[in-house]
Amino acid sequence: MEELNIINEAYINQKNKYEESIKTFADKLEEKINFLKEKASDVEQSARVTYENRVDLLKQKKDEALDHYQKIRETSESKWSEVKGEASAKINDLKDETETAYTGIKNGFSYLFDKFKS
């Protein structure tokens, strides 16, 4: 009978240790989940700020283009030949800057989406 009690005690101890290990695992997993949620929130906020800054930059460039457009519209035909080269260079610079900013936003989000998929 004493042997049966020892076996039962050993079984109970093993069961308790197993239960404890599962609980410890679940607790550690909960910590990791909370950490990832916090990081996801940080990334989300950081991405939002970056996105908004880039959008603001694109709006600024659009305003510059419209200002430039207005100046060109107000330029007389006789003055057009004098400012044509400068105007063309200015609009090409604006196009390059906006394409770079737009591509950066698009690629940044593609990168994030790819990271979340994996």
C-alpha positions in Angstrom: 0.0 0.0 0.0 2.9 2.3 0.8 4.3 1.7 -2.7 1.0 2.8 -4.2 1.1 6.0 -2.2 4.6 6.7 -3.3 3.6 6.1 -7.0 0.5 8.3 -6.6 2.6 11.0 -4.9 5.1 10.8 -7.8 2.3 11.0 -10.3 0.8 14.0 -8.5 4.2 15.7 -8.3 4.8 15.1 -12.1 1.3 16.3 -12.9 1.8 19.5 -10.7 5.2 20.1 -12.4 3.6 19.7 -15.8 0.8 22.0 -14.9 3.2 24.5 -13.5 5.3 24.4 -16.7 2.3 25.0 -18.8 1.2 27.9 -16.6 4.8 29.4 -16.8 4.8 29.0 -20.6 1.4 30.7 -20.8 2.5 33.5 -18.6 5.7 34.1 -20.6 3.7 33.9 -23.8 1.3 36.6 -22.4 4.3 38.8 -21.7 5.5 38.4 -25.2 2.1 39.1 -26.6 1.9 42.3 -24.6 5.4 43.3 -25.7 4.4 42.8 -29.4 1.2 44.7 -29.0 3.1 47.6 -27.5 5.7 47.5 -30.3 2.9 47.2 -32.9 1.3 50.3 -31.4 4.7 52.1 -31.6 5.2 51.0 -35.2 1.7 52.1 -36.0 2.2 55.5 -34.5 5.7 55.9 -36.1 4.4 54.8 -39.5 1.4 57.2 -39.1 3.8 60.1 -38.3 6.1 59.3 -41.2 3.2 58.9 -43.5 1.7 62.2 -42.4 5.0 64.0 -42.8 5.5 62.6 -46.3 1.9 63.6 -47.2 2.6 67.1 -45.9 5.7 67.2 -48.0 3.7 66.2 -51.1 1.1 68.9 -50.3 3.9 71.4 -50.0 5.3 70.3 -53.4 1.8 70.5 -55.0 1.5 74.1 -53.6 4.9 75.0 -55.1 3.8 73.5 -58.4 0.6 75.6 -58.4 2.5 78.7 -57.4 4.9 78.0 -60.3 2.0 77.4 -62.6 0.5 80.8 -61.6 3.8 82.6 -62.2 4.0 81.0 -65.7 0.4 82.0 -66.5 1.3 85.6 -65.5 4.4 85.6 -67.6 4.0 87.5 -70.9 4.7 85.8 -74.2 7.8 88.1 -74.6 9.2 87.1 -71.2 8.4 83.4 -71.7 11.6 82.7 -73.7 13.7 84.2 -70.9 12.2 82.1 -68.1 11.4 78.9 -70.1 14.6 77.1 -69.1 14.3 78.0 -65.4 10.7 77.0 -65.4 11.3 73.7 -67.0 14.1 72.9 -64.5 11.9 73.9 -61.6 9.0 71.7 -62.6 11.4 68.8 -63.3 12.9 69.1 -59.8 9.4 69.2 -58.3 8.4 66.1 -60.3 11.6 64.2 -59.1 11.1 65.3 -55.4 7.4 64.2 -55.4 8.1 60.9 -57.1 10.8 60.2 -54.6 8.5 61.0 -51.6 5.6 59.1 -53.1 7.7 56.0 -53.8 9.2 56.2 -50.3 5.7 56.0 -48.8 4.6 53.3 -51.1 7.7 51.2 -50.6 7.6 51.7 -46.8 4.1 50.4 -46.5 4.9 47.5 -48.8 7.8 46.7 -46.6 5.6 46.8 -43.5 2.9 44.6 -45.1 5.6 42.1 -46.1 7.0 42.0 -42.6 3.5 41.4 -41.0 2.9 38.6 -43.5 6.0 36.7 -42.4 
